[in-house]
Amino acid sequence: MRPHIELIDENDYIWHAAELPSGEGRALERRLATDEEDGSSSLSLSFPTDWGRGPGVAHADTEFYVVSGSLEYGGRPLGPGGYVQVPKGVPMDWVKVREGSRILHWREYGDAGFDVGGTRRAGGEPVVVDADTIEWTAAPTAGPLTPLYIKLLHRDPVTGFYTRLIRAPQGWTDHRLAHHPCYEEFYTLSGKMAYNFGDIDPGTYCFRPAGVKHGHFVAETEIDWIIRSDGELINWYTTDEWIKWGGAPENYDAHDHHQAPVISTLPVRSRSRGPWTGEGM
């Protein structure tokens, strides 16, 4: 299981040689979160040179999101906001990345293994999206306080696993504590927000396992994130919380261990985020 990581600034992390087998060129990675049991990873990639890899089949569900620079997938050029998702066992077309690009990369339910020219082992098809061509849509009124806006990049119709962009306008706030039955992770693309775990700004990353309470958001500027969850996200809210743990369950059964929040240990936290007050637990 990946640890609770909240918050880290990716600039506090070191670069490693990227684990992108069968590629040509240089690629570096910052390991934002890794599951040492199955190899699932969330990575920030940097490319000191042009980099490319031919067609093949990956051992994990694979996603790329272009933060800056460019990526070409099977002949389709993608700039900032470009997104590719290829299911595990489904053939992946060739990929080329331009020198100087910054890419977010996720592997889910598998390791970095890649079989060059491998044969199809699963159903499904790749998803290739240019987020700039998608309109922002208002988030549903049930759950987080509006207005919040969404660009859905990918959603698994069976599991509910999704990747999406979320935008909060300046001044958006929600002071309730929330927890979910699925994990939630985000990477901040732009803007700034005050939050119970610390300040959120570009390059700030969080991985929050299922059941961990969080909240007290105040958007100091307009802010954009890319957010992923491994299932249908349900918001269970706690209000009138006391001390650091407990509170009145607003829309969940506190006696049902499938819904009740779990007590979080001290999260992984990098140095520039400073000390955490413990607020929210």
ABEGO torsion letter per residue (X at the ends): XBBBBOBBBAAABBBBBBBBBGBBEBBBBBBABBBAAAGBBBBBBBBABBBBBBBEBBABBBBBBBABEBBBBGGBBBBBGBBBBBBBGBBBBBBBBBBGBBBBBBBBGEBABBBBGBBBABBEBBBBBBAAABBBBBBBABEBBOBBBBBBABBBAAAGBBBBBBBBBBGBBBABBBBBABBBBBBBABEBBBBAAEBBBBGBBBBBBBGBBBEGBBBABBBBBBBBBABBBBBBBBBGBBEABEEBBAABBAABAAABBBBBBBBBBBAAAEBBAGBGX
